[in-house]
Amino acid sequence: MQPIIAIVGRSGVGKTTLIEELISEFLKKGHRVAAIKHGSHDFEIDHEGKDTWRYAKAGACDVIISSAHKMALIKHFDEEISLNRLCDLYLDDVDIIIVEGYKKEKIPKIEVFRKARQEQLLCGKKDHLVAVASDTQHDIDLPVFDVNDAGLICEFIIEKVVQKKRRPSRVALRINDRKIPLNHFVKEMFKQVFMGMISTLRLKRIDTPKKIELIVDLEETTKIDDPAKRPFPPKQPFS
C-alpha cells in the first residue's frame, strides 16, 4: 500500500482541522496528497434534487459526474470496501494518503487529544499509534506534538511514514476483482513483457509510461462450448 497515516480521536477534538493543515504543509513540500474520510453510517454527498441524486434515487447503481478538471464517482457496494482496496483502486498516484478514522486498521496513527474533551487516549502502541497531537502533556513513550504545530507533525510523518515506505515499481494482477499474489520473478516478467510490447507501438502524445493498465474482458469468450477453446481450459491429469 502507498504511504498512509491515520488521524484518529474523539468527535470534536479537531481531526479535520489538523488534516486540512497537514495537506497544506505537504503541498508546500511538493507532495501529492490524497484524503479519505471514514464514515460509520450511510452518507450522502449530493444535495437532494440535484441530477446525480435523482439518478441514484431512480435506481442507478453507480453515478459519475465529470467535468474538464475533476470527477466524482458514487458507487454502491453490498459490503464495505476495504481500505487497502480503496487505495489500490483509486489512489495509486499520490505520495501520502491521510485518512480520518479507521481506528481498527493496522496502519500508523496519530491521535488528536483535547483535555477538555477526554481524560485518556483512545489508542496505544498496540493500536499502531506512532504519535499524539495534543494541547497537554502525556506520560507515554511516543512523540507528543503541539496540536497546532502542523509543520512539525508533517515533518514527522515524512520521516516516519513517507521516506520509510518508498514503494518499488508495483505490478498487480486481478482476476474477477480478486488480487492474485505474484512473486518478484513473475512481477518482473509481466513488467518486461508489457514494456517490450509497448515499445513497439507508435504512441503519439504520450510521455514515457509511468503507469500501464490492461483490462481483458472475457465475459463473452467464456461462453464457448468447446472446453479446449476456453480461456482457462481445465487441467489435464498426468498420464
N, C-alpha and C positions, 0 to 999 in steps of 0.2 A: 504494500500500500504506500501511497505518497506520504511524505512527512505530514503528521497530523497532531494537533493539540486540542484538547477539550477544555472549555471553560465551564466549570460547574459551580453550583452554590444554590442557596435557597432563593425563593422568589423575592424580588425587591432589593437584592444586595448590589445590583449594578453590573450584572454579567454582560448585558447588551452594550452598555456604555463602554466597558473595557474592550469588548470586541471591536467596536467602532474605532476606538483609539489605536488598537493594535493593527487593524487594517491600514490605517493612515501611516503608521510607523513602518510597516512592511513595504508599502508603496514608495515611501521616501527612499528606501534602500534598494529599490528596483526589483522587488519580488512580486510575482503574480500570486494573488491570494484568492481562495475560494472560502465561502462560509456556508455552514449547514446548521439549521435550527431544528432541533428535535422536538416535535410536538407529541404530547402524551395522549391527545384526543384527536378526533376528526377535525379538520380545519378547512376554511375557505380562503382562497387567495384572490377571489374576484368578487366584485360587488354585484348584488342581486340586480338582475335586469340587463347587465352587460351581455354582449354577444356570446362570449365564451361561457359565461354562466348559463345562458339559455341553451347552448349546445349540450352541455353536460346534463342539464335537467331534462333535456329531450331524450337522453339515453346514450349519447356518445361515450364510449369507454375511455377514449383519450382525446384531448383537445390541445392544439398548439396555436399560439398567437405569435406571429413573426413580423418583424419589420426590417429595415435596412441594417440596423445596428444591434438588435437583440431579439431573443425569442424566449418564450416560456412554454413549458410542457406541463400539462395537468394529466397525469397518468394514474389510473386506478389499479390497485392490487388487491388480491384476496387476502394477503397477509403482509405484514410489514417487511419491506425490503431491508436487507442488512446494510450496515454502514459500509462494509467492505465493497459490497456490490454497487452501492450508490457512487462511491469514489471511483470504482473501476469503470463504470459506465459513462459517467458524466464529468468527472473532474480529473482527467488524466494529464492535463497540460498546465498544471499550476505548481508553484514551488512549496506552498504550505496551505493546508486546509485547517481552518479554525471552526470547531463545532461548539455549539451551545447545548449543553446537556450530555446525554449518553453516559450517565454515571456508571452504568453497569458494563460498558465496553472496556476491554483490556487495552487501553490506549493512554498515553501520557495525559495527565490532568493538572490544571491549575485551579484551585478553589478560591472563589471570591468570598471574603468574610467581612461582615459588618457587626461590630459588637452590639449595636442597637437592635439587630435582627435575630441574633442567636448567641448561644453560650459555648457551643462546641463545634468543631469542624465536622462536616459530613463524611469526609474521606480521610484515608490514611495511606501509608505506603503500600499496604496490601491491595489497595484500590488503584494503584499506579499513579498516586499523587506525586508530583515532582516539585511543586512549589505552592505557596499561598500568596494571594494578593489581598492585603488586609489594611484596616485602619487601626490595628493594635498589634502588640507583640504576641508571639505564640511560643510555647515550650515544645518545640518539635524539631527533629533533626532533618529539616528541609529548609531551603531558602524561603524567606518571608519578605515580600516586596511591599512597598507602599502602593496601595491600590490605585493611586493617582499617577504613578510613575510608569506610564505605558512604554516609554522609551527603553527603560531598563528591563522591563519584562520582555519586550521584543528582543533585545539582545540575548537574554537568557534562552528564549525559545529557539533563536537561530543557532546558538551554540549547542543546546541540549537536544534539539529535535531536527532542525533543517540540515545542519552540517553533519550531524551524526548519521543521518539516514539519506545519503546521496544515492539515488536509485540507479542501478545499472540499466542497460538497454533492456526493455521489457518486451517479452513475447508471450502472448496469451492465446489459448485455444479454447473455444466454447462450442459444444455440440448440444443442440436443443436447450440452449440457455444454461448449460451445466459446464462449469470450468473443469477442463481436463488437465491433470498435473503433467508437467513436462520437465525432464531433467535438462541439465545445462547443454548436453550434446544435441538433443533434439531441438532446443530453442535456437541454438546457433545454426543448425541445419536449416530450419524454417527461415531464419533471417537471411542467410546467404542465398537460398533458393529464390526468395522473393526479390531481394536486391538484384540478383542476376537477371531475373525476368524483367524487372522494371528498367534496368539499364539498357535493354534492347528496344524499349519504347521511345518514340519521339514525343516527349512530353513538352508541350509549349505552355508558357505562362505558369510554370510550376517550379519553385525553387528546389534546392536539394531536399529530398524527402526526409522528414523528421518523424512522421507517424504514418503507417500504412494500415489500412483496414480492407479485408477481403471478406465478402459475405457470399456464400453459395447456398441458395435456396433449393433444397432437394425435395420439397413437398410433392411436386408433380412426378418427378422421376421415381420416387419410391413406390408409385402405384403400378410399376411394371410387373407383370405376372411372372415373367421368367426369372427365377431366383438368381441365375448366373449373371443377369444383366443389372441386378440391383446395385446401388452404390456401395453397400456394405453386404456382400454375399456371405451366407452362413459359413462358418469354419468347417473345413472338411476333416474327418478323423484321419489320424495317421495310419497308414497301411503297414 
